[in-house]
Amino acid sequence: MRVPLPALGIAILALTLFCPKSFGQDLDVCRRYHPWGDFQPGAWKLVRVYTERLDQNGLVTGTSTTDTRTTLLQMDDQGITLEVATTVEVAGKRFDREPQTLDQGYWGQNESQTVRPGKIASAQLTIGEQSVPCKVQELELIGSSTRTTSKVYFSEDVTPHVLRRESTTTTRNGTEEIGKATQEVVALDMPFRVLSEIHPTAHVRSVNRHPKGTVYTLSISSDMVPGGVVSHWSKEVDRTGRVVRRSTLDLLDYGTEGGQVRTGLFGRPRTRRSQRTLTP
């Protein structure tokens, strides 16, 4: 069964990609700039998320471990299809959930949303000591009950291409704000050990505000790994600033060629994604 993509978080997707209006007819560009788009069907990743829940005194009241295997099933003119299978361990008991098949468009939309690209402007972002020329795309995702307005800073030359995204979600008629989110790349070409290798990675900071509190996440993304994200650290605070939940994500394994990949200490066969970066 195919269902729309829910908010699965950064464990599955990195910065949500949009397909810029100026590239709207170039499907290859849209695919390449998506965190799954430069891989073939059968590519997969396995991550583990360890989560703690805390009480009013900051004491841990419960923990869980979730293993998520995400596999790219297909790509077409509309977007990508992922299969997501999870196993959750709580209080020493393991529960296998029924795999879900999830669809996502190249703009980040699900099947129930309509996309309205807006105007494009030019901008300059500074990341570390690099000054990066960007295009800024305004974008609306309109669902049955909500409307998300985004401003996306996009670079053709610097991976991971989507360097900043500012979003506000309201009710569909715009009368009530539901949440605000900011995602921004804060460091480029940082070395990070991914299993047995060192990859150049991007460091991403995310702040997601919702009616009950705020989620802060720092993540590390490699464009040589399907889906991008290889590690993250996250905490959720309530409206008083008290930490109520915290989690970490680790990459356990991945494969890029139809699921066939050799694991172990001495390397991993894969198709390396092209990398284009600006020199400082």
N, C-alpha and C positions, 0 to 999 in steps of 0.2 A: 504494500500500500504506500502511495506517495502522499506526504503531508507537507504543508508549508513549513519553512524553516522557523523554529521558535528562537527565543533569545538563549542560545546555547553558550554565549560568552566567548571569551578569548581562548578557551581551551580548544575550540574548533577553528575559529577564524581569527585572523589578525585584523588590522585596520580594515573596515569595510570599504571595498572598492566602489567607485562609481565609474561609469564609462563616459568620459567627457563628451559634450555635445559635438565638439569638433572632430571627435574620433568615432562618432556614432555609427558610421558606415563601415568602420574597419574592425571586423570581428577579431582578427588576429591580435590587434592591439589590446582590445578589451580583455581577451583571454590572458595575454601575457602579463598584464598588470594586476590580475586577480591573484591572491595568494595560492590558489589551487590551479590557476589557469595555464601554467607553463609545464604541467605534468600530464601524463597520459592516464586514461582510465585504468584502474587497478592500483594506482599509487595510494599509499596509506600511511597513517601514523598512529602510534599508540602512546597515550599520555596517562599519567597518574596524578590525580588531584587529592591532596590531603587537606581536610577541612576540620577546624575546631570551632565550637560554639562556646561563648563565654557568658557568664552571669553578670549581675550588677557589680560584683566585687572583683571582676576580672579573672575569675577562676573558670577553668575549662569544665564544662558540664557535659560535653559529648564530642565525639570525633567520628569521622567517616573517611573512607578511602574509596575513590571512584576511578576505575580504569576505563578509558574511552578509546575505542578503536574507530577511526574515521577513514572511510575508503571512498575514493573518487570513482563513481559508477559511470558517469557519462558527461559529455559537454555537447551543447548544441547552440543554435542561434539565440536561444532565450537565456541560457545560463548553465549552471552546473547542477548535478545531482550527486548527493553524498549519502552513504549509508553510515549510520552511527550506532555502534553497539557498546553498551556500558555494563559494567559489573560494579556493584556497590557493596562495600563491606562495612557493616555497622555492628558494634558490640560482638565482634568475632563471627558474625554470620554474613555469608555472601549471597547476593541476590543478582541474578542475571536478568536484565531487562530485555524485552523484545526489541530487536533492531528496528530503527526508524529510517525511512528513506526521505530525505529532505531536499527540497529544491530552493535554489537561490539564483536570482538574476544577477547580471554583471554590475548593476547599480546597487546591489545589496538588498533588493526588494524581494518579498515573498509573493506567492501567487495571489494574495488578496490585496496587494498594494498597486497603486498606479504611480508612475514616475513622471515628474514634471521638471525637466532640466531648466534652469534659469540662465541668467547672463554669465559670461566669463570675463574676468578681469585679470590683470597682471599684478604680481606682488613679489616681495623679496622676503625670504625667511632666513634667519641666522640660526644654524645648528652647530653648537660648539664654536669653532673659528671659521666655519664655512658659511658663506653667503650663497643661498640657493635661489635662483630665479624660479618662480612658480606661476602657474595659472590658478585662479581661484574660481571655482564653479559653485554657483548657487543651485540648490536641488531640493525638491519636495517629494516625499514619499507619503501618499495619501491612502490610508486604510479605511476599513468600514467604520471605525470609531475614533481613529487618531490621525494626526497629521504631524509629520516630522520635517522640519525645515533645517537644512544643513548648509554649511559653507565649507568647501573642501579645497585644501591647498595641495596641488598636484604638480609633480615634477616629472618630465619625460626622461631626464638624464640621471636622476639619483634614486637608487632603490632605498626603501620599498615603494617609491613613487607617490603614494598617498602619505604626505608628511604631517598633515594636521587636519583635523575635522572638528567642527563646532556644530552641535545639533541641539535643537529645542523641540520637544514633543508636547503637543497640546491635544485637547479634544478636537474632533474633526472641524467643529465650527470656530475653533480658536479661542473660546471663552475661558478655558481653564488650562493652566500649565501642568503637565504631568511629570516632566523631567527635563534635565539638561545634561549634556555629556560633552566632554572635550577629550580628544585623543591627539597626542603630538609626539613626534619623534624627537628625542632629546640628545641622541648621540648616534653617529654613523661609523661604520667600519670598525666596530669594537670587537676584539678577539674574544671568543667564547668557546669553551669545549663542548662540542655536541657529540655525545657518545665517545668514539675513539679519535675524533678529529677536532681541530680548531677551525671554526668558521668566522668570517667577518659578519658581524650582526648589527642590527639596529636596536636601540633601546627606546622603548615607547612608554610614555606616561599617560594614564587614563583616569579621568574623574567622571563618575556617573552619579548625578544627583537625582533622587527619587523622593516621593512624599514621606517615606519613613526614615530616610537618612541618605548616606553617601557611600559609594564604593570607590576606593582608591586602588589602582593596579599599576605595577611596574612590570613590564614584560620584555622579553628578548626574542627577536625574530630573525630567522635565517631564511633567505630566499632559495636556499638549496634543499629545504625541507618542505614537504607538502603541507600547505596550510600556514606555513610561516612560523608560528609561535613554538619555541622550544623550551621556554621556562617563564614562569611568572610568580609574583608575590602580590597578594591581594588582602585588603582588610575592608570590612564594612562597619561603619559607625552609625548610631542612631542620631536623632535630631539634637540630642544633648552632647554629642561628640564621644559617647561611650562606645568602645569597640565591642561589637556583638558577634562578629564572625571573622575568621581569618583563614587564608588558604595559600598553599603553594602548589605549583604545577611543575612536573618534570617529564621530559621526553624519555620514553622507555625504548622505543625502536621506531623505524620507519622504512619504507620501501618506495622506490620510484619507478620501477619497470614492471608493471603488471603484477605487483605484489611479490615478485621474485627478487630477493635480495639476500646477500650473504651477510650474516651477522658475525660478530666476533671482534677480535682485537686488531686485525690487520687490514682494515679498510672495508668500504662499502661501495659496490658498483652503483653508479647513478648517472643521470644526465645532468650536468651542471648547468644551472641557469645562467644566462648572460648577465654580467654585472657592468653597469655603467655609472661611474661616480665622477663628481667634479673634484678637482684638486683644490686645496685651500688657496 
